Amino acid sequence: MSTTGATADPLAALGSLPGVAESVESVRKAVDRVYGHRVMRRRSNEITSEAALRGARGSAALSGADWALEEVRRRTDFSGDDDARVMGAALRLTAEAGQLLSIWRQSPLRVLARLHMVAAATDGDQVGRPRQAGESVDEPLIELPLPGADEVHGRLEGLAELVIAGSSAPALVTAAVVHGELLALRPFTSHNGLVARTAERIVLVGSGLDPKSVCPAEVGHAELGRAAYLAALDGYVSGTPDGMAAWIAHCGKAVGLGARESTAVCEALQRGAA
Protein backbone atom coordinates (compact mmCIF):
# COMPACT_ATOMS: atom_id res chain seq x y z
CA MET A 1 0.00 0.00 0.00
CA SER A 2 1.34 3.40 -0.90
CA THR A 3 1.39 5.79 2.04
CA THR A 4 1.72 8.88 -0.11
CA GLY A 5 -1.11 10.95 -1.46
CA ALA A 6 -3.38 13.87 -0.83
CA THR A 7 -5.00 12.56 2.31
CA ALA A 8 -3.24 12.65 5.67
CA ASP A 9 -5.13 9.53 6.71
CA PRO A 10 -4.99 7.01 3.87
CA LEU A 11 -6.47 4.28 6.05
CA ALA A 12 -9.58 6.37 6.67
CA ALA A 13 -9.88 6.92 2.93
CA LEU A 14 -10.06 3.15 2.45
CA GLY A 15 -13.03 3.08 4.79
CA SER A 16 -15.05 4.99 2.20
CA LEU A 17 -14.51 2.43 -0.57
CA PRO A 18 -17.68 0.77 -1.90
CA GLY A 19 -18.80 -2.08 0.31
CA VAL A 20 -16.32 -1.45 3.12
CA ALA A 21 -18.83 0.24 5.43
CA GLU A 22 -21.13 -2.77 5.02
CA SER A 23 -18.27 -5.13 5.92
CA VAL A 24 -17.43 -3.06 8.98
CA GLU A 25 -21.04 -3.11 10.15
CA SER A 26 -21.36 -6.85 9.57
CA VAL A 27 -18.23 -7.50 11.62
CA ARG A 28 -19.46 -5.29 14.43
CA LYS A 29 -22.75 -7.20 14.63
CA ALA A 30 -20.96 -10.56 14.64
CA VAL A 31 -18.59 -9.44 17.40
CA ASP A 32 -21.45 -8.01 19.43
CA ARG A 33 -23.27 -11.36 19.26
CA VAL A 34 -20.32 -13.12 20.89
CA TYR A 35 -19.80 -10.51 23.57
CA GLY A 36 -23.50 -10.44 24.33
CA HIS A 37 -23.71 -14.18 24.92
CA ARG A 38 -24.52 -15.09 28.51
CA VAL A 39 -21.60 -17.56 28.67
CA MET A 40 -19.14 -14.71 28.02
CA ARG A 41 -20.17 -13.10 31.30
CA ARG A 42 -19.06 -16.12 33.32
CA ARG A 43 -16.54 -18.04 31.24
CA SER A 44 -14.83 -15.56 28.94
CA ASN A 45 -11.37 -16.90 29.80
CA GLU A 46 -12.35 -20.30 28.47
CA ILE A 47 -13.66 -18.76 25.26
CA THR A 48 -10.44 -16.79 24.84
CA SER A 49 -8.31 -19.91 25.33
CA GLU A 50 -10.37 -21.92 22.88
CA ALA A 51 -10.30 -19.09 20.32
CA ALA A 52 -6.51 -18.95 20.63
CA LEU A 53 -6.19 -22.66 19.95
CA ARG A 54 -8.56 -22.59 17.00
CA GLY A 55 -6.96 -19.46 15.62
CA ALA A 56 -3.50 -21.02 15.73
CA ARG A 57 -4.82 -24.13 13.99
CA GLY A 58 -6.39 -21.99 11.26
CA SER A 59 -3.26 -19.92 10.70
CA ALA A 60 -1.09 -23.02 10.49
CA ALA A 61 -3.52 -24.55 7.97
CA LEU A 62 -3.01 -21.57 5.67
CA SER A 63 0.74 -22.14 5.95
CA GLY A 64 0.39 -25.78 4.92
CA ALA A 65 -0.05 -27.59 8.25
CA ASP A 66 -3.75 -28.45 8.14
CA TRP A 67 -4.27 -30.52 11.28
CA ALA A 68 -7.49 -31.58 12.93
CA LEU A 69 -8.26 -29.58 16.05
CA GLU A 70 -8.13 -32.67 18.25
CA GLU A 71 -4.65 -33.45 16.96
CA VAL A 72 -3.50 -29.99 18.00
CA ARG A 73 -4.98 -30.58 21.47
CA ARG A 74 -3.32 -33.97 21.77
CA ARG A 75 0.17 -33.05 20.69
CA THR A 76 2.80 -31.87 23.14
CA ASP A 77 5.84 -32.07 20.87
CA PHE A 78 5.96 -29.76 17.86
CA SER A 79 9.63 -30.25 16.99
CA GLY A 80 9.25 -33.09 14.51
CA ASP A 81 8.57 -32.60 10.82
CA ASP A 82 7.94 -29.36 8.94
CA ASP A 83 4.18 -29.41 9.58
CA ALA A 84 4.72 -29.88 13.31
CA ARG A 85 7.13 -26.96 13.41
CA VAL A 86 4.64 -24.75 11.57
CA MET A 87 1.94 -25.68 14.06
CA GLY A 88 4.28 -25.03 16.96
CA ALA A 89 5.16 -21.62 15.54
CA ALA A 90 1.47 -20.72 15.17
CA LEU A 91 0.76 -21.71 18.78
CA ARG A 92 3.73 -19.73 20.09
CA LEU A 93 2.68 -16.64 18.13
CA THR A 94 -0.87 -16.81 19.43
CA ALA A 95 0.43 -16.97 22.99
CA GLU A 96 2.87 -14.13 22.39
CA ALA A 97 0.39 -11.76 20.74
CA GLY A 98 -1.27 -10.77 24.00
CA GLN A 99 2.06 -9.72 25.48
CA LEU A 100 2.73 -7.22 22.70
CA LEU A 101 -0.46 -5.18 22.61
CA SER A 102 0.93 -2.25 24.57
CA ILE A 103 4.04 -2.05 22.38
CA TRP A 104 2.32 -2.21 18.99
CA ARG A 105 1.12 1.40 18.74
CA GLN A 106 4.49 2.76 19.86
CA SER A 107 6.83 0.44 17.97
CA PRO A 108 5.17 -1.87 15.43
CA LEU A 109 8.49 -2.80 13.82
CA ARG A 110 9.79 -4.00 17.17
CA VAL A 111 6.69 -6.14 17.55
CA LEU A 112 7.08 -7.62 14.07
CA ALA A 113 10.72 -8.45 14.79
CA ARG A 114 9.69 -10.15 18.02
CA LEU A 115 6.96 -12.13 16.27
CA HIS A 116 9.47 -13.43 13.72
CA MET A 117 11.86 -14.45 16.48
CA VAL A 118 9.09 -16.33 18.27
CA ALA A 119 7.97 -18.05 15.09
CA ALA A 120 11.45 -19.03 13.95
CA ALA A 121 12.58 -20.16 17.42
CA THR A 122 16.23 -20.02 16.37
CA ASP A 123 19.02 -17.50 16.82
CA GLY A 124 20.19 -17.33 13.21
CA ASP A 125 21.44 -14.07 11.71
CA GLN A 126 18.31 -13.72 9.55
CA VAL A 127 15.89 -13.99 12.47
CA GLY A 128 14.08 -10.94 13.81
CA ARG A 129 15.04 -8.47 11.10
CA PRO A 130 13.79 -7.59 7.60
CA ARG A 131 15.54 -9.51 4.85
CA GLN A 132 18.49 -8.00 3.06
CA ALA A 133 19.32 -7.88 -0.64
CA GLY A 134 19.99 -11.34 -2.01
CA GLU A 135 18.29 -13.24 0.80
CA SER A 136 15.61 -15.70 -0.24
CA VAL A 137 12.18 -16.16 1.32
CA ASP A 138 10.68 -19.48 2.35
CA GLU A 139 6.96 -18.81 1.76
CA PRO A 140 6.01 -21.40 -0.87
CA LEU A 141 2.25 -20.93 -0.69
CA ILE A 142 2.44 -17.28 -1.78
CA GLU A 143 3.72 -16.97 -5.32
CA LEU A 144 3.40 -13.23 -5.86
CA PRO A 145 6.42 -11.31 -7.13
CA LEU A 146 8.77 -10.61 -4.25
CA PRO A 147 9.56 -6.92 -3.59
CA GLY A 148 13.22 -6.04 -3.28
CA ALA A 149 14.85 -5.38 0.08
CA ASP A 150 14.93 -1.59 -0.39
CA GLU A 151 11.21 -1.50 -1.17
CA VAL A 152 10.49 -3.72 1.82
CA HIS A 153 12.36 -1.43 4.19
CA GLY A 154 10.66 1.68 2.83
CA ARG A 155 7.17 0.24 2.95
CA LEU A 156 7.67 -1.19 6.43
CA GLU A 157 8.69 2.25 7.63
CA GLY A 158 5.60 3.71 5.97
CA LEU A 159 3.36 1.11 7.58
CA ALA A 160 4.90 1.80 10.98
CA GLU A 161 4.30 5.53 10.53
CA LEU A 162 0.62 4.89 9.81
CA VAL A 163 0.22 2.72 12.89
CA ILE A 164 2.02 5.16 15.18
CA ALA A 165 0.14 8.17 13.81
CA GLY A 166 -3.19 6.47 14.41
CA SER A 167 -6.23 6.67 12.19
CA SER A 168 -9.93 7.27 12.30
CA ALA A 169 -10.36 4.19 10.10
CA PRO A 170 -12.35 1.25 11.50
CA ALA A 171 -10.26 -1.46 13.13
CA LEU A 172 -11.15 -3.89 10.35
CA VAL A 173 -9.59 -1.60 7.74
CA THR A 174 -6.37 -1.12 9.70
CA ALA A 175 -6.09 -4.83 10.46
CA ALA A 176 -6.66 -5.76 6.82
CA VAL A 177 -4.02 -3.32 5.60
CA VAL A 178 -1.43 -4.52 8.13
CA HIS A 179 -2.17 -8.12 7.19
CA GLY A 180 -2.14 -7.50 3.44
CA GLU A 181 0.99 -5.36 3.48
CA LEU A 182 2.98 -7.97 5.38
CA LEU A 183 1.86 -10.73 3.04
CA ALA A 184 2.67 -8.60 -0.01
CA LEU A 185 6.13 -7.66 1.29
CA ARG A 186 7.11 -10.93 2.98
CA PRO A 187 9.70 -8.92 4.92
CA PHE A 188 11.29 -11.86 6.69
CA THR A 189 13.06 -14.89 5.29
CA SER A 190 10.39 -17.23 6.73
CA HIS A 191 7.04 -17.42 8.58
CA ASN A 192 5.62 -14.29 6.97
CA GLY A 193 2.08 -15.63 6.71
CA LEU A 194 2.00 -16.61 10.36
CA VAL A 195 3.41 -13.24 11.39
CA ALA A 196 0.96 -11.32 9.18
CA ARG A 197 -2.07 -13.09 10.63
CA THR A 198 -0.80 -12.56 14.17
CA ALA A 199 -0.35 -8.86 13.46
CA GLU A 200 -3.93 -8.74 12.22
CA ARG A 201 -5.04 -10.28 15.52
CA ILE A 202 -3.02 -7.70 17.50
CA VAL A 203 -4.74 -4.85 15.66
CA LEU A 204 -8.22 -6.28 16.16
CA VAL A 205 -7.63 -6.85 19.88
CA GLY A 206 -5.66 -3.68 20.57
CA SER A 207 -8.20 -1.50 18.78
CA GLY A 208 -10.92 -2.55 21.18
CA LEU A 209 -12.99 -4.29 18.52
CA ASP A 210 -12.23 -7.68 20.07
CA PRO A 211 -10.56 -6.89 23.41
CA LYS A 212 -10.87 -10.42 24.81
CA SER A 213 -9.55 -11.99 21.58
CA VAL A 214 -12.53 -14.25 21.06
CA CYS A 215 -13.10 -13.66 17.33
CA PRO A 216 -10.16 -15.42 15.65
CA ALA A 217 -9.94 -14.19 12.07
CA GLU A 218 -7.51 -17.03 11.35
CA VAL A 219 -10.37 -19.49 11.73
CA GLY A 220 -12.35 -17.61 9.10
CA HIS A 221 -9.43 -17.29 6.70
CA ALA A 222 -8.90 -21.04 6.88
CA GLU A 223 -12.62 -21.76 6.45
CA LEU A 224 -12.84 -19.52 3.38
CA GLY A 225 -9.93 -21.49 1.94
CA ARG A 226 -6.46 -20.84 0.62
CA ALA A 227 -7.61 -20.17 -2.93
CA ALA A 228 -9.99 -17.40 -1.83
CA TYR A 229 -7.32 -16.03 0.49
CA LEU A 230 -4.77 -15.75 -2.29
CA ALA A 231 -7.30 -14.35 -4.76
CA ALA A 232 -8.26 -11.63 -2.27
CA LEU A 233 -4.57 -10.92 -1.65
CA ASP A 234 -4.13 -10.39 -5.39
CA GLY A 235 -6.71 -7.64 -5.07
CA TYR A 236 -4.75 -6.00 -2.28
CA VAL A 237 -1.51 -6.16 -4.22
CA SER A 238 -3.18 -4.61 -7.27
CA GLY A 239 -3.71 -1.44 -5.26
CA THR A 240 -6.95 -0.68 -7.11
CA PRO A 241 -9.99 0.55 -5.17
CA ASP A 242 -11.94 -2.58 -6.10
CA GLY A 243 -9.04 -4.84 -5.18
CA MET A 244 -8.47 -3.15 -1.85
CA ALA A 245 -12.19 -3.24 -1.04
CA ALA A 246 -12.32 -6.95 -1.90
CA TRP A 247 -9.40 -7.71 0.43
CA ILE A 248 -10.96 -5.74 3.29
CA ALA A 249 -14.28 -7.51 2.71
CA HIS A 250 -12.51 -10.87 2.72
CA CYS A 251 -10.86 -10.04 6.05
CA GLY A 252 -14.25 -8.93 7.35
CA LYS A 253 -15.79 -12.27 6.41
CA ALA A 254 -12.93 -14.02 8.20
CA VAL A 255 -13.50 -12.08 11.42
CA GLY A 256 -17.22 -12.77 11.16
CA LEU A 257 -16.60 -16.49 10.79
CA GLY A 258 -14.22 -16.40 13.74
CA ALA A 259 -16.94 -14.74 15.79
CA ARG A 260 -19.42 -17.38 14.66
CA GLU A 261 -16.99 -20.10 15.76
CA SER A 262 -16.75 -18.66 19.26
CA THR A 263 -20.51 -18.19 19.43
CA ALA A 264 -20.81 -21.92 18.72
CA VAL A 265 -18.31 -22.63 21.51
CA CYS A 266 -20.44 -20.50 23.86
CA GLU A 267 -23.52 -22.48 22.86
CA ALA A 268 -21.72 -25.76 23.45
CA LEU A 269 -20.53 -24.67 26.89
CA GLN A 270 -24.05 -23.56 27.74
CA ARG A 271 -25.35 -27.01 26.84
CA GLY A 272 -22.54 -28.63 28.83
CA ALA A 273 -21.24 -30.34 25.72
CA ALA A 274 -17.78 -28.78 25.65
C-alpha positions in Angstrom: 0.0 0.0 0.0 1.3 3.4 -0.9 1.4 5.8 2.0 1.7 8.9 -0.1 -1.1 10.9 -1.5 -3.4 13.9 -0.8 -5.0 12.6 2.3 -3.2 12.7 5.7 -5.1 9.5 6.7 -5.0 7.0 3.9 -6.5 4.3 6.1 -9.6 6.4 6.7 -9.9 6.9 2.9 -10.1 3.1 2.4 -13.0 3.1 4.8 -15.1 5.0 2.2 -14.5 2.4 -0.6 -17.7 0.8 -1.9 -18.8 -2.1 0.3 -16.3 -1.5 3.1 -18.8 0.2 5.4 -21.1 -2.8 5.0 -18.3 -5.1 5.9 -17.4 -3.1 9.0 -21.0 -3.1 10.1 -21.4 -6.9 9.6 -18.2 -7.5 11.6 -19.5 -5.3 14.4 -22.8 -7.2 14.6 -21.0 -10.6 14.6 -18.6 -9.4 17.4 -21.5 -8.0 19.4 -23.3 -11.4 19.3 -20.3 -13.1 20.9 -19.8 -10.5 23.6 -23.5 -10.4 24.3 -23.7 -14.2 24.9 -24.5 -15.1 28.5 -21.6 -17.6 28.7 -19.1 -14.7 28.0 -20.2 -13.1 31.3 -19.1 -16.1 33.3 -16.5 -18.0 31.2 -14.8 -15.6 28.9 -11.4 -16.9 29.8 -12.4 -20.3 28.5 -13.7 -18.8 25.3 -10.4 -16.8 24.8 -8.3 -19.9 25.3 -10.4 -21.9 22.9 -10.3 -19.1 20.3 -6.5 -19.0 20.6 -6.2 -22.7 20.0 -8.6 -22.6 17.0 -7.0 -19.5 15.6 -3.5 -21.0 15.7 -4.8 -24.1 14.0 -6.4 -22.0 11.3 -3.3 -19.9 10.7 -1.1 -23.0 10.5 -3.5 -24.6 8.0 -3.0 -21.6 5.7 0.7 -22.1 5.9 0.4 -25.8 4.9 0.0 -27.6 8.3 -3.8 -28.5 8.1 -4.3 -30.5 11.3 -7.5 -31.6 12.9 -8.3 -29.6 16.0 -8.1 -32.7 18.2 -4.6 -33.5 17.0 -3.5 -30.0 18.0 -5.0 -30.6 21.5 -3.3 -34.0 21.8 0.2 -33.0 20.7 2.8 -31.9 23.1 5.8 -32.1 20.9 6.0 -29.8 17.9 9.6 -30.3 17.0 9.3 -33.1 14.5 8.6 -32.6 10.8 7.9 -29.4 8.9 4.2 -29.4 9.6 4.7 -29.9 13.3 7.1 -27.0 13.4 4.6 -24.7 11.6 1.9 -25.7 14.1 4.3 -25.0 17.0 5.2 -21.6 15.5 1.5 -20.7 15.2 0.8 -21.7 18.8 3.7 -19.7 20.1 2.7 -16.6 18.1 -0.9 -16.8 19.4 0.4 -17.0 23.0 2.9 -14.1 22.4 0.4 -11.8 20.7 -1.3 -10.8 24.0 2.1 -9.7 25.5 2.7 -7.2 22.7 -0.5 -5.2 22.6 0.9 -2.3 24.6 4.0 -2.0 22.4 2.3 -2.2 19.0 1.1 1.4 18.7 4.5 2.8 19.9 6.8 0.4 18.0 5.2 -1.9 15.4 8.5 -2.8 13.8 9.8 -4.0 17.2 6.7 -6.1 17.6 7.1 -7.6 14.1 10.7 -8.5 14.8 9.7 -10.1 18.0 7.0 -12.1 16.3 9.5 -13.4 13.7 11.9 -14.4 16.5 9.1 -16.3 18.3 8.0 -18.1 15.1 11.5 -19.0 13.9 12.6 -20.2 17.4 16.2 -20.0 16.4 19.0 -17.5 16.8 20.2 -17.3 13.2 21.4 -14.1 11.7 18.3 -13.7 9.6 15.9 -14.0 12.5 14.1 -10.9 13.8 15.0 -8.5 11.1 13.8 -7.6 7.6 15.5 -9.5 4.9 18.5 -8.0 3.1 19.3 -7.9 -0.6 20.0 -11.3 -2.0 18.3 -13.2 0.8 15.6 -15.7 -0.2 12.2 -16.2 1.3 10.7 -19.5 2.4 7.0 -18.8 1.8 6.0 -21.4 -0.9 2.2 -20.9 -0.7 2.4 -17.3 -1.8 3.7 -17.0 -5.3 3.4 -13.2 -5.9 6.4 -11.3 -7.1 8.8 -10.6 -4.2 9.6 -6.9 -3.6 13.2 -6.0 -3.3 14.8 -5.4 0.1 14.9 -1.6 -0.4 11.2 -1.5 -1.2 10.5 -3.7 1.8 12.4 -1.4 4.2 10.7 1.7 2.8 7.2 0.2 3.0 7.7 -1.2 6.4 8.7 2.3 7.6 5.6 3.7 6.0 3.4 1.1 7.6 4.9 1.8 11.0 4.3 5.5 10.5 0.6 4.9 9.8 0.2 2.7 12.9 2.0 5.2 15.2 0.1 8.2 13.8 -3.2 6.5 14.4 -6.2 6.7 12.2 -9.9 7.3 12.3 -10.4 4.2 10.1 -12.4 1.3 11.5 -10.3 -1.5 13.1 -11.1 -3.9 10.4 -9.6 -1.6 7.7 -6.4 -1.1 9.7 -6.1 -4.8 10.5 -6.7 -5.8 6.8 -4.0 -3.3 5.6 -1.4 -4.5 8.1 -2.2 -8.1 7.2 -2.1 -7.5 3.4 1.0 -5.4 3.5 3.0 -8.0 5.4 1.9 -10.7 3.0 2.7 -8.6 0.0 6.1 -7.7 1.3 7.1 -10.9 3.0 9.7 -8.9 4.9 11.3 -11.9 6.7 13.1 -14.9 5.3 10.4 -17.2 6.7 7.0 -17.4 8.6 5.6 -14.3 7.0 2.1 -15.6 6.7 2.0 -16.6 10.4 3.4 -13.2 11.4 1.0 -11.3 9.2 -2.1 -13.1 10.6 -0.8 -12.6 14.2 -0.3 -8.9 13.5 -3.9 -8.7 12.2 -5.0 -10.3 15.5 -3.0 -7.7 17.5 -4.7 -4.8 15.7 -8.2 -6.3 16.2 -7.6 -6.8 19.9 -5.7 -3.7 20.6 -8.2 -1.5 18.8 -10.9 -2.6 21.2 -13.0 -4.3 18.5 -12.2 -7.7 20.1 -10.6 -6.9 23.4 -10.9 -10.4 24.8 -9.5 -12.0 21.6 -12.5 -14.3 21.1 -13.1 -13.7 17.3 -10.2 -15.4 15.7 -9.9 -14.2 12.1 -7.5 -17.0 11.3 -10.4 -19.5 11.7 -12.3 -17.6 9.1 -9.4 -17.3 6.7 -8.9 -21.0 6.9 -12.6 -21.8 6.5 -12.8 -19.5 3.4 -9.9 -21.5 1.9 -6.5 -20.8 0.6 -7.6 -20.2 -2.9 -10.0 -17.4 -1.8 -7.3 -16.0 0.5 -4.8 -15.8 -2.3 -7.3 -14.3 -4.8 -8.3 -11.6 -2.3 -4.6 -10.9 -1.7 -4.1 -10.4 -5.4 -6.7 -7.6 -5.1 -4.8 -6.0 -2.3 -1.5 -6.2 -4.2 -3.2 -4.6 -7.3 -3.7 -1.4 -5.3 -6.9 -0.7 -7.1 -10.0 0.5 -5.2 -11.9 -2.6 -6.1 -9.0 -4.8 -5.2 -8.5 -3.2 -1.8 -12.2 -3.2 -1.0 -12.3 -6.9 -1.9 -9.4 -7.7 0.4 -11.0 -5.7 3.3 -14.3 -7.5 2.7 -12.5 -10.9 2.7 -10.9 -10.0 6.1 -14.3 -8.9 7.4 -15.8 -12.3 6.4 -12.9 -14.0 8.2 -13.5 -12.1 11.4 -17.2 -12.8 11.2 -16.6 -16.5 10.8 -14.2 -16.4 13.7 -16.9 -14.7 15.8 -19.4 -17.4 14.7 -17.0 -20.1 15.8 -16.7 -18.7 19.3 -20.5 -18.2 19.4 -20.8 -21.9 18.7 -18.3 -22.6 21.5 -20.4 -20.5 23.9 -23.5 -22.5 22.9 -21.7 -25.8 23.5 -20.5 -24.7 26.9 -24.0 -23.6 27.7 -25.3 -27.0 26.8 -22.5 -28.6 28.8 -21.2 -30.3 25.7 -17.8 -28.8 25.7 
